[in-house]
């Protein structure tokens, strides 16, 4: 038994909703939400420089998927390697059920993320599981006032939304700068999921001071979205540490990667009858709580020492004067590779180097700061690290700060 594929424009949310309803409950075609337009790419709040999702000729005429698959999430990730993640009906519904259990029940959602990313698609799946109609933000640059107005359209007893940190930051900034309706909207939600990248502790504190109920999420397309909330696995998800890397098991795991048996075998394995997903993330599990330290492939060797760029980035983001910031690798004749900060703000480089060196060692100290008008983002809202690395090399118009 197999199913046909159905490619749906992710910008047409009503069509995605109906296609997923058929795939989940009626054995309809496998849904492939595809965001190839600048309009769909802009809704997460990312600005100029973001890379639109590149549609291609897949699936070809007559190509079919296994009967248990309902959704394929196509993603190039933040580092540019394309994947097509196949998610089953059972995995999607298990994820929705686990999320409802962790958040206090099923409710109505405000969809503010693109439907061709797993976080956006899962808002639709959760809505279908709850029997509620999501309120849809739609196309356009993310505007806190518009978001607040749409939050007022939610009518269910329990109200939720899912955001990336850049969206939450814009809402918090607006509320702190006197937009009362935005502050009221933040308090209106019974839960605000924030994922896609690490959430700065200071931003979370500011949001909670405004009365928002924030839940940070950790997961990926391969786990049908967030499967760890505030450091604790949800549902029957199990997370373990193997040689410093995190592995995940549970009913939300993807079937694998469409058309890529080698990558599927490398990412998923079975042990004692239990299927595990190798996340590629550095982390630890202590007393049932998960700490994610960063990607294992986001490590450089600088002067013979290992430097985890995610750790440098966490320190850099503690500096409010740098604004929106990421840390990327750059080649260096003397040290081999060095961390470089790409940011929308500026700061004293010597002071920043001292701060990072004090916490992480001298090799981790950024070599320079490149100031840009706006960080490049993927349509998911995650920083576009490929584009940021080009800016760090001087290929994209950024201004180096001494």
C-alpha positions as CSV (number, residue, x, y, z in Angstrom):
1,X,0.0,0.0,0.0
2,X,1.2,3.5,-0.8
3,X,0.0,7.1,-1.1
4,X,0.4,9.8,-3.7
5,X,2.1,13.1,-2.9
6,X,0.2,16.3,-2.8
7,X,2.3,19.5,-3.0
8,X,0.5,22.5,-1.4
9,X,1.5,26.1,-1.4
10,X,2.3,26.8,2.3
11,X,1.0,30.3,1.9
12,X,-2.5,28.9,1.3
13,X,-3.1,27.9,4.9
14,X,-6.7,26.8,4.4
15,X,-5.5,24.3,1.7
16,X,-2.8,23.0,3.9
17,X,-5.3,22.6,6.8
18,X,-7.7,20.6,4.5
19,X,-5.0,18.5,3.0
20,X,-3.6,17.6,6.4
21,X,-7.1,16.8,7.6
22,X,-7.5,14.3,4.8
23,X,-4.1,12.8,5.2
24,X,-4.6,12.3,9.0
25,X,-8.1,11.0,9.1
26,X,-9.1,9.8,5.6
27,X,-6.0,8.3,4.1
28,X,-5.5,11.2,1.7
29,X,-2.3,12.0,-0.2
30,X,0.9,12.8,1.7
31,X,1.1,16.5,2.2
32,X,4.2,18.4,1.0
33,X,3.8,22.1,2.1
34,X,6.1,24.1,0.0
35,X,7.0,27.8,0.6
36,X,8.7,29.1,-2.5
37,X,7.4,32.7,-2.6
38,X,9.0,35.7,-0.9
39,X,5.6,36.4,0.7
40,X,5.5,33.0,2.4
41,X,9.2,33.4,3.4
42,X,8.6,36.8,5.1
43,X,5.9,35.9,7.6
44,X,8.2,34.7,10.3
45,X,9.5,38.3,10.8
46,X,12.8,37.8,8.9
47,X,13.9,40.6,6.9
48,X,16.1,41.2,3.8
49,X,18.7,38.6,2.9
50,X,16.7,35.6,3.9
51,X,16.8,32.6,1.5
52,X,13.5,31.4,0.1
53,X,12.9,27.7,0.1
54,X,14.0,26.3,-3.2
55,X,11.3,24.2,-4.8
56,X,12.5,21.6,-7.3
57,X,11.0,18.9,-9.5
58,X,10.4,16.5,-6.6
59,X,8.1,14.6,-6.4
60,X,8.2,13.3,-9.9
61,X,5.2,11.9,-11.8
62,X,4.0,8.7,-10.2
63,X,6.2,8.9,-7.1
64,X,4.5,7.5,-4.0
65,X,5.1,7.3,-0.3
66,X,4.5,4.5,2.2
67,X,0.9,4.3,3.4
68,X,1.7,5.4,7.0
69,X,3.3,8.7,6.0
70,X,1.1,11.8,6.1
71,X,3.5,14.8,5.9
72,X,6.9,15.5,4.4
73,X,8.8,18.5,5.7
74,X,11.3,19.8,3.2
75,X,14.1,21.8,4.8
76,X,17.6,23.1,3.9
77,X,18.2,23.7,7.6
78,X,20.3,26.6,8.8
79,X,23.5,25.3,7.2
80,X,22.3,24.4,3.7
81,X,22.0,20.6,3.4
82,X,18.5,19.7,2.0
83,X,16.4,17.1,3.7
84,X,12.9,15.7,3.2
85,X,11.6,14.3,6.5
86,X,8.8,11.8,6.3
87,X,6.3,11.9,9.3
88,X,3.7,9.3,9.9
89,X,0.1,9.8,11.1
90,X,1.0,8.2,14.4
91,X,4.0,10.4,14.9
92,X,2.1,13.7,14.2
93,X,-0.8,12.8,16.4
94,X,1.4,11.5,19.2
95,X,3.3,14.8,19.2
96,X,0.0,16.8,19.3
97,X,-1.2,14.7,22.2
98,X,2.0,15.1,24.1
99,X,2.0,18.9,23.6
100,X,-1.6,19.1,24.9
101,X,-0.7,17.1,27.9
102,X,2.3,19.3,28.7
103,X,0.4,22.6,28.1
104,X,-2.7,21.8,30.1
105,X,-5.2,20.7,27.4
106,X,-6.2,21.1,23.8
107,X,-7.1,24.6,22.7
108,X,-7.1,27.1,19.9
109,X,-4.0,28.3,18.2
110,X,-2.7,31.5,16.5
111,X,-0.6,30.3,13.5
112,X,2.3,32.8,13.1
113,X,4.9,30.5,11.5
114,X,5.2,29.2,8.0
115,X,3.3,25.9,7.4
116,X,6.2,24.4,5.4
117,X,8.3,24.3,8.7
118,X,7.5,21.6,11.3
119,X,6.5,24.2,14.0
120,X,4.0,25.8,11.7
121,X,2.6,22.5,10.4
122,X,2.3,21.2,14.0
123,X,0.1,24.2,14.9
124,X,-2.3,22.9,12.2
125,X,-2.0,19.3,13.4
126,X,-2.7,20.3,17.0
127,X,-5.7,22.3,15.8
128,X,-7.1,19.3,13.9
129,X,-6.6,17.1,16.9
130,X,-8.4,19.6,19.1
131,X,-11.2,20.2,16.6
132,X,-10.5,24.0,16.6
133,X,-10.0,26.5,13.8
134,X,-6.6,28.2,14.0
135,X,-6.4,32.0,13.6
136,X,-3.9,32.6,10.8
137,X,-1.4,35.5,10.8
138,X,-1.0,35.2,7.0
139,X,1.7,36.8,4.8
140,X,3.7,39.8,5.5
141,X,6.4,41.1,7.8
142,X,5.8,40.2,11.5
143,X,4.0,43.1,13.1
144,X,3.3,43.0,16.9
145,X,0.2,45.2,16.6
146,X,-1.3,42.9,13.9
147,X,-0.4,39.9,16.0
148,X,-2.2,41.4,19.0
149,X,-5.3,42.1,17.0
150,X,-5.5,38.5,15.8
151,X,-4.9,37.2,19.3
152,X,-8.2,39.0,20.2
153,X,-10.0,36.7,17.7
154,X,-9.2,33.6,19.7
155,X,-12.4,32.3,21.3
156,X,-11.6,29.0,23.0
157,X,-11.0,28.6,26.7
158,X,-7.4,27.7,26.1
159,X,-5.3,29.8,23.7
160,X,-1.8,29.1,22.4
161,X,0.7,30.2,19.9
162,X,4.2,29.1,18.7
163,X,6.9,31.6,18.0
164,X,10.6,31.9,17.2
165,X,12.8,34.2,19.5
166,X,12.9,37.1,17.0
167,X,9.1,37.3,17.0
168,X,8.9,37.2,20.8
169,X,11.6,39.9,20.9
170,X,9.5,42.2,18.7
171,X,6.4,41.6,20.8
172,X,8.2,42.3,24.1
173,X,9.9,45.4,22.6
174,X,6.5,46.8,21.5
175,X,4.9,46.1,24.8
176,X,7.7,47.7,26.8
177,X,7.5,50.7,24.5
178,X,3.9,51.4,25.4
179,X,1.9,49.2,23.0
180,X,-0.7,48.2,25.6
181,X,-2.6,45.9,23.2
182,X,0.5,43.8,22.6
183,X,1.1,43.3,26.3
184,X,-2.5,42.3,26.7
185,X,-2.1,39.8,23.9
186,X,1.0,38.2,25.5
187,X,-1.0,37.7,28.7
188,X,-4.0,36.3,26.7
189,X,-2.2,33.1,25.8
190,X,-2.3,30.1,28.2
191,X,1.0,29.0,26.6
192,X,3.5,30.5,24.2
193,X,5.9,27.9,22.7
194,X,9.3,29.4,21.7
195,X,11.7,27.3,19.7
196,X,13.9,27.1,16.6
197,X,16.9,28.3,18.4
198,X,18.0,29.0,22.0
199,X,16.0,31.6,23.9
200,X,18.0,34.3,25.6
201,X,17.4,34.2,29.4
202,X,17.0,38.0,29.5
203,X,14.4,38.0,26.8
204,X,12.4,35.3,28.6
205,X,12.6,37.2,31.9
206,X,11.3,40.3,30.2
207,X,8.4,38.4,28.6
208,X,7.5,36.7,31.8
209,X,7.6,40.1,33.6
210,X,4.9,41.2,31.2
211,X,2.8,38.2,32.2
212,X,3.5,35.9,29.3
213,X,3.6,32.1,30.0
214,X,6.7,31.0,28.0
215,X,7.6,27.4,27.3
216,X,10.9,26.8,25.5
217,X,10.9,23.8,23.1
218,X,13.6,21.5,21.8
219,X,13.1,19.2,18.9
220,X,13.3,19.0,15.1
221,X,11.5,17.8,12.0
222,X,12.8,14.4,12.8
223,X,10.9,14.4,16.1
224,X,7.7,15.9,14.6
225,X,8.6,19.2,16.3
226,X,9.2,20.1,19.9
227,X,9.5,17.0,22.2
228,X,11.2,18.7,25.1
229,X,9.5,21.6,26.9
230,X,11.6,23.7,29.4
231,X,14.2,20.9,29.5
232,X,11.8,18.1,30.2
233,X,10.7,15.4,27.7
234,X,7.0,15.5,27.0
235,X,4.7,12.5,26.5
236,X,6.6,9.3,26.4
237,X,9.7,10.8,24.8
238,X,13.0,9.6,26.1
239,X,16.3,11.5,25.8
240,X,19.7,10.1,26.6
241,X,23.3,11.2,26.3
242,X,25.7,9.0,24.3
243,X,29.4,10.2,24.2
244,X,28.3,13.8,24.8
245,X,25.6,13.7,22.1
246,X,21.8,13.6,22.6
247,X,19.7,10.8,21.3
248,X,15.9,10.7,21.3
249,X,13.4,7.8,21.2
250,X,9.6,7.8,21.3
251,X,6.5,7.7,19.1
252,X,7.1,11.0,17.5
253,X,10.2,10.0,15.5
254,X,10.1,10.4,11.7
255,X,10.2,7.4,9.4
256,X,13.4,8.8,7.8
257,X,14.5,10.9,4.9
258,X,12.7,10.4,1.5
259,X,15.0,9.0,-1.1
260,X,18.1,9.0,1.2
261,X,18.6,5.6,2.7
262,X,22.2,6.4,3.7
263,X,21.3,9.5,5.7
264,X,18.3,7.7,7.3
265,X,20.6,4.9,8.4
266,X,23.1,7.4,9.8
267,X,20.5,9.3,11.8
268,X,18.2,6.5,13.0
269,X,19.2,3.2,14.6
270,X,17.7,0.5,16.7
271,X,19.0,-0.8,20.0
272,X,17.4,-3.6,22.0
273,X,14.2,-3.1,20.1
274,X,14.1,0.7,20.7
275,X,14.5,3.1,17.8
276,X,16.7,6.1,18.4
277,X,17.4,9.3,16.6
278,X,20.9,10.8,16.7
279,X,20.3,14.5,17.0
280,X,23.8,15.7,16.4
281,X,23.4,18.0,19.4
282,X,25.9,18.3,22.2
283,X,24.2,18.1,25.6
284,X,23.6,16.3,28.9
285,X,20.8,14.6,30.8
286,X,20.9,15.1,34.5
287,X,18.1,14.2,36.9
288,X,15.6,14.0,34.0
289,X,16.4,17.5,32.7
290,X,17.9,18.1,29.3
291,X,20.6,20.7,28.7
292,X,21.4,21.4,25.0
293,X,24.9,22.9,24.5
294,X,24.8,23.3,20.7
295,X,25.4,21.5,17.4
296,X,28.3,19.1,17.3
297,X,29.0,20.4,13.8
298,X,29.2,24.0,15.0
299,X,32.6,23.6,16.6
300,X,35.8,25.1,15.3
301,X,39.5,24.6,16.1
302,X,41.1,27.9,16.9
303,X,44.8,27.8,17.7
304,X,44.5,24.1,18.5
305,X,41.6,24.5,20.9
306,X,38.0,23.5,20.4
307,X,35.5,26.3,20.5
308,X,31.8,25.7,20.6
309,X,30.3,28.6,18.6
310,X,26.8,28.1,20.2
311,X,28.4,28.7,23.6
312,X,30.1,31.9,22.4
313,X,26.8,33.1,20.9
314,X,25.0,32.6,24.3
315,X,27.5,34.9,25.9
316,X,27.4,37.4,23.1
317,X,23.6,37.6,23.3
318,X,23.8,38.6,26.9
319,X,25.0,42.0,25.7
320,X,22.0,44.0,24.9
321,X,24.0,46.6,23.0
322,X,24.7,44.1,20.2
323,X,21.0,43.7,19.4
324,X,20.2,40.7,17.3
325,X,23.5,38.7,17.0
326,X,24.9,35.4,15.8
327,X,28.4,34.0,15.9
328,X,30.0,32.3,12.9
329,X,33.3,30.9,11.9
330,X,35.9,32.7,9.7
331,X,39.2,31.6,8.4
332,X,42.3,33.1,10.0
333,X,45.9,32.8,8.8
334,X,47.3,32.6,12.3
335,X,44.7,30.7,14.3
336,X,43.1,28.6,11.5
337,X,39.5,29.6,12.4
338,X,38.1,32.3,14.7
339,X,34.7,33.3,16.0
340,X,33.1,36.4,14.4
341,X,30.1,38.2,15.6
342,X,27.5,39.4,13.1
343,X,25.1,41.8,14.9
344,X,22.7,44.6,14.4
345,X,24.3,46.6,17.2
346,X,27.8,47.6,18.1
347,X,30.0,47.1,21.1
348,X,33.5,47.6,22.4
349,X,35.4,44.7,20.9
350,X,38.0,44.6,23.6
351,X,35.3,44.4,26.3
352,X,33.4,41.7,24.5
353,X,36.6,39.6,24.0
354,X,37.3,40.0,27.7
355,X,33.8,38.9,28.7
356,X,33.9,35.8,26.4
357,X,37.4,34.9,27.4
358,X,36.5,35.0,31.1
359,X,33.7,32.6,30.6
360,X,34.9,30.3,27.9
361,X,38.7,30.8,27.5
362,X,40.8,33.0,25.2
363,X,40.4,30.9,22.1
364,X,36.6,31.6,22.2
365,X,37.1,35.4,22.2
366,X,35.6,36.9,18.9
367,X,38.1,38.2,16.5
368,X,35.8,41.0,15.2
369,X,32.2,42.3,15.1
370,X,30.5,42.9,11.8
371,X,27.6,45.3,12.1
372,X,24.6,44.9,9.7
373,X,21.3,46.7,9.4
374,X,19.4,43.4,9.8
375,X,20.4,39.8,10.3
376,X,19.6,37.5,7.4
377,X,17.0,34.8,8.4
378,X,15.6,31.7,7.0
379,X,11.8,31.8,6.5
380,X,11.5,29.7,9.7
381,X,12.8,32.7,11.7
382,X,16.1,31.0,12.4
383,X,19.3,32.9,11.6
384,X,20.7,32.2,8.1
385,X,24.1,31.2,9.2
386,X,25.3,30.6,5.6
387,X,24.5,34.2,4.7
388,X,25.9,35.4,8.0
389,X,29.2,33.7,7.3
390,X,29.4,35.5,4.0
391,X,28.9,38.8,5.8
392,X,31.6,37.8,8.2
393,X,33.9,37.3,5.2
394,X,33.0,40.7,3.9
395,X,30.9,39.4,1.0
396,X,27.6,41.0,1.9
397,X,28.0,44.6,2.8
398,X,28.5,44.3,6.6
399,X,30.6,46.9,8.4
400,X,33.4,45.6,10.6
401,X,33.6,47.1,14.1
402,X,36.9,47.6,15.8
